[in-house]
Amino acid sequence: MAESSQPLRIGFVPEHFSTPLYFAQKHFGLTATLIPFPSGTGHMITAIRSGEIDVGIGLTEAWVAGLGKEDTPGDGGYRIVGTYVETPLCWAISTGAKRPEITSVASLKGSKIGISRIGSGSQVMGYVLADQQGWLTPGASPYSDFVVLQNFANLRNAVNDGTADFFMWEHFTSKRYYDSGEIRRVGEIYTPWSSWKIVASTALLPEKNPDKRLLDLFKKLDEGINYFSSHHDEAVKYISTELDYSEADAREWLRTVQFAIKTEGVDLKVIQSCVNILRKAGVLAEGKGLQPESMLANGLDLIFSKTCVTIKQRASKMSSTIHARWLRQARFLSTHSRPSNPPTPIRTLRIRTTPHPRSRRFQSTKPSPDPNPTSESQARQTRRFDAILARTSRWLPKRLRPYLEKLRSAPFSHIAAFLVLHEITAAIPLLGLAYGFHRADWVPTAWC
């Protein structure tokens, strides 16, 4: 572990989700050494347990599985201390471009699944997929082999040369390679929980006295996220030039993601839900490993004096926005993510569990009832206007499209007000002219 006078060593996945972390260091002076882990969260688990990093920002399911398995070493090596992304993650299911024998998700039963590492999110979600598809049988594996391939590039090569039959990776990271024809999309699966969490080494978390450097990390991350939310053009430039994404994909991703309002703290109910689903999928065993309450850090709410009431109020206000983003993400992926070269019709995996936004809380506070989600009628209205505006954008000059994009992301009340004012300003002059002609008993026939 780094000495308290030294910068924290933070592990992260060098993908588009890391942009607020980059902004926190660039614009707000986050004092930390950022260490990329392109192979994912499974590698970070190994690194934090061996003392190579102090903090990790990675996938919820991998962190939970790492602490909940019966063979978890010692105290597990880390605890979940914060929330990074509130929206769920869409795992795209991919195979080789020339694998005609793989026609649907159903055809993947008993096949070879490529994963980055044992215990990684790509392996954990393989079990969740098997559970949703009904492939789990006591005492038997749903797949013929778990092929460990370390990183995304090796996974893509493996499904083309036959080393593996399919793999799962984040949708927008995969999309560029669908568009190029290197790999082919088979389906998708969403995490039924908020997708990214922050963990800290247990060495930073002595009882009731967490390392003060974590406070600075949370503060700078919050500032980086706030800056990210109000500087989308800068975010798109960074993602499209420094990371492996097109500008169009970066902009579309921005419409689907919601980062945490306050990164400090974790909703215990989210961790409990994740544990329950992983137990059902056979990843975790009842009564083995750490229990959900023990996966969180004690004392953060006492040392880091952030007002829980303020967090609850802000999270409640944002809940409908998060839910709307989830709906928008599902709509986009269902209409824009078809395989670029499908030899046969592809059936998309049906999502069994619909994520629901929750306000984050510290472990010591009692969870409150979930906020009411956006009504179905509002969702239908949003879909209808999205479709209308999408069609309209095709006919607009490129210089006017950014203004239409702002209208697309505006609340429904703004759009309705715009349409009402537009109709009023168009109708009132016509009615006024008609009334004037009627009162004067005169019609401008000379104009005809």
N, C-alpha and C positions, 0 to 999 in steps of 0.2 A: 504494500500500500504506500502511496505517496505520503510524505510528511505533511503535517498541517500547514507548513509554510510554503509548500510546493503547489503548483497548479494541479487541479484535478485532471486525471486522465479519463477522457470520455470516449467510449466506444460507440460507433454509430454505423448505420448502413448507408453507403454513399449513393443514395437515390434521391428522387424529388422530395421525399418527405423530410430530408435533412436541411432544406432551405432555411427555415426559421433558425435552426442552430447556427448555420453559417452567418445569418444576419446578426444573431446575438453576439457573435465574436467580432464581426466586421464593424458594426455600427454602435455597439453598446459595451465594448471592452470586456467581454467574457474572458476571464483569465483561466484558460484550460488548454490542455493538449488534446486535440481531436484526432482520434485514431480510427481510420475506416476499416470496416469489416464487410467486404463485398460478399463473403460467403454467408452472412446473415447472423441471426440471433443465436443459433446453436454454437457458433464459434465464440460469440461474446460470453456465453455462459462458461465455457472452458477458460476463457481469458480472465474473467472476473474471479473465478475460483482459484486460479493460479497466481493472482496478484498482479496481472499485467495491466489491468485497468481498474479504476475506482467506481465508475458509473457507466451504465449501459442504457441506450435508448433503442428498444427493439419491440418485437411482436408480443402481444399479450399472451397468446396461447403457448408460446415457447417458454416465456418466463414462468408461467404457472406450471407447465408440465415439468420444468426443471426442478421446481421445489416440491412438487406433489408426488413424484415417483418414489417407489419404495426403496430404491437404491440410491437416494439422494445422499451424498457424502456429508458427514458432520452436521453443521447447522445450515447447510445449503449454500453458504458462501455469499448470499445477497438477500435483499428484501426489496419488495416493490414499494416505491416511495412517491411516485408521481404519475400523472396522466399526460400524455403528449398529444395524441390524436383521439377525438371523440367519435368520429365516424367509423363504421366497419370497413374492413378491407375486402376487396374483391380479388379472390385468387382465380386467375385464369388457368384452365386446364389445357395443356398443349401437347401435341405430338409432332412427329416429323412431317415435313411437307409431302413426302412420298411414302405414306403409310396407309394405303387404301383399306387395309384390313381393320383399321380403327375407324369406325363410323359414328360412334356415339359414346357417351359416358358409360352406358351399359356394357359396351364391348371391352372396357378396361378391367373388368373383374378378373382376378387371378393373374394379372399382367405384372410387368416389372415397372415399379415406380422409381423415378429418379429423385433423389433428395440431396440437399446440400450437405447436411451432417445429421448424425443420429441426435435426436432431441430437438431438431430445428423445426421452425414453423412448417416447412414444406413436408416434413414427416408427420407432424401432429395432425395437420389438416388432411393428410391422406387417410387417417383413421376416421376423422369426422366425415369425410366423403363416403367412406365405406359404411359407416353407420347410417347415413342418410339414404344410401342406396340399398340397404338391407343385405350387405355382403358379410357381416360379422357372424362368425360361428365360434362358439366356445372351443378353445384349444387349437384353433386354426388361424393362420394369417390370411387376410383378405387379398394379399398380393403374393406372387411367387418369389419376389425378391425386393429388398430396399437397396437400390444402387447408390452408394455415396459418391457424389461427384463434385463436391466442394463449392462450385460457383455457377453462376448463370450461364456463362459461355460453355462450360463443360456439359451442362444440362441440355442446351440446345444441340450440341454436337451428338450427344448420346442418343437422342430420340431420332436422329437422322441416320446414325450408323447401326442402330439396333441394340446398343448397349442397354438402353432403357426404352420402355414403350411410351411413357408419358411422364410429365412432371407438372407441378403447380407453382406459379410465381405471380407476383402482383400484376394486375391487368395492364396498366399503362407502361410498365417496364417491358412487358411482353409485346405490346401492340406494334412497336416499330418493326419487329421481326415477323409479325403477321403481314404487315404491309409490304415488306421486302420479299415475302414468300419463303423465308428460311424455315419457319415452323408454321404449324396449322393449329387453329383454335378448335377445341372439342366442346368445351363448356365452361362453367364457372361455378364457384361456390363462395358465399359470403361468410365472414366470421359473424356469429351472433353476439358479438360484444365489441366495445370500442377497441380499436386495433393496436395502438401503440402505448406502451408504458415505459416508465423510467425506473431503473433499479439502482441500488447503491450497495457496495460491498458491506458486509456485516462489520468489517473493521472500521467503517465510518459511523457505525450506529451503536455505540455503547449505550447501555440502558439509560434512558431518560436524558441522554446528552449527545445528540447527533452532531456530527462535524459541521461547524459554522459555514464551511465552504459550500455546503449544499444549499444554504439560504441564498447565497449569491448566485448560484446556478439557477435556482428557480426564478429569481428576480430577473436575471438577464434573459432567460428563456422566454418569460412572459413578455418582455420588451421586444425580443426578436419576433415572436408570434404576432404581436400587435403591429409591428412595422411591416411584416409580411402581409398582413391583412389589408393594409392601406397602400401597398406599393406592389401591385400585381405585375405591372410592366417590368419592374426590376427583377421580380421573381422569375418571370417568364424568360427574361434575357439570361439569367444565371442558369436556369434549368436547361435551356436549349443550347447554350454554348459550353457550359462546363460539365453537364451530365448528358446521358445518352437518350435524349428525348427531342422530338420535333417541337417547334413553337406551337403548332396547332394542338398537339397532344398535351402540352404543358398548360395551355389555356383551358382546355376541356377538363383537365384534372382539377384545376383551381375551382371549377364550378361544383365539384363533388366532395371536396374535403373540408372538414371543420376541425381546426386545432383546438386544444383545451383553452378555456378562458383563463384558468389558473392551473399551472402545471403541478403545483405542490398538492399532494394528497391523492387518495384513491378511494373510489366507491367500493366498499366491501361487497355490496350486492353484485357488482360486475365480476369480481373474482369468484364469488360463490357460484354464479351462473356458469362461468367458464369451467370451474372444477366439476360441476354436475354434468355438463355436456361431455367433458373429456372422460369422466368415469363411465358414462353411458357408451362412449365410443371405444372403451377398452384401453385408453391411453393411461389412465390412472386407476388405482384400485381403492375401494372403500377401506378407510382405516389405515392406509399406508401413506408414508410421506408426511409432509407438513399439511396441516389443515388451513383453510382459507384465512382465518384470523391470524395465524402464525406467519403467513406469507408477507404481511404488512409490517411496517416499522412502528414500534411503540415510541411515543414521546414527541413526534413531529409537531403535533398540534400544540404542545406545551412550549417547545423551544422556539418554533417559528411562529411568532404571534401574529398570524393572519386571521382576521375576523371571519369565523365560519359563516356568520349570518350574511355578510357581504357576498361571500362565495356562493351561497345558496340562492340569494336573490338574483345575482348576475347569471348563474347557470339556468335558473328558471326562465329568465327573459330570453335566453338563447335557445331553449329547448325546441321551440317550434321551428327556428331557423335550421337547427341541426337535422330535425326530422325532414324538413323540406329538401335539404341537400341529399339526404339518403334517398328520397323519392326520385330526385333529379338524377342521381347516380345510377339508380336501377333503370330509369327510363333510357338514359344515354347508352348504357351498356347493352340493353336489350335491342337497340335499334342501330348502333354504330359499330358493334363488335363482331360482326359476322366474319367467318374465315374468308381470307382473300382468295383462296383457291380451293374451294371445297369440292372433292370428287363426288361426294354423295351428301344428301341432306344431313345436317348436324342438329342434334337435339340438345338444347341447353338444359343443364341440371336445374331442377326446381328447388327453390330455397324453402326449407321447412320452417325455419325460425326467423321471424322478422325482428330485426334489432329495434330497440326502443331507447330513445335518449334518456339519460339519467343525469341528475345533477351530482357532481362529485362531492364526497364528504371524507373527512378523516375517519380513522378507525374508531375513535372514541365517541363519535357522535352517532345518534340514532337516525337511521335512514328515514326519510319522509316518503309519502306516497308519490308515485311518479307523476310528473306534470302531464296534463292532457295533451295528446298528440294532435297534429293538424287534422281537421275533419276530412272525411272522404270527399265531401263536396268541394272543399277548397283544393284538394289534390287534383280533382277533375278539372277545376277551373284553371289551375296552374298548368296542367298538361295541355289543355286546349290553347291557352295563350302562347305557350312555348312552341306549339306546332305552327300557329299563325305567324309568330315572329320569325321562326326558322324559315318558313317559306318566303316571307317578306325580305329577309336578309339576302336571298339569292339575287334579287333584282336591284339591290342598293349598290352604289359605288363603294369601293373599298374604304374611302376616307370617311364615309358615313356609318360604316358598320360598328365601330366602337361605341357610338352613341346608342345604337340599337341593342348592343350587348348589355349596356347599363340598364336599359329598360327591361331586358329579359330577366335580370337578376333583382329587379325592384320588387317590393311587396305587391300583392294583388291590388291592394287599396290604391297604390300609386298608379297602376295601369288603368284601373277603373276610373279614377279621377281624371286622368289624361283623356280617355275616350269620351267621358261625359262633357268635359270642357270643349273638346274638339267638335262634338255634335252641336253643342249650344252655340258656339261661335259661328258655325256654319248655318244653323237654322234661323237664328234671330234676325240676321240681315234680310233673309228671304221673306220671312213673315212680316218684317217691318215694311219692305217694299210693297208687298201685296196689300197691306193695310193702307199705305199711302195712296196707291193707285185707286183703291176702292173709295176712299174718302174724297179724292179729287175727281172721281168719275172720269178718269183719263188713263188711257193705255198708250205707251210709247210705240205706236205702230210703225213710226218712221224708222225705228231701229231694226225692224224685222227684214 
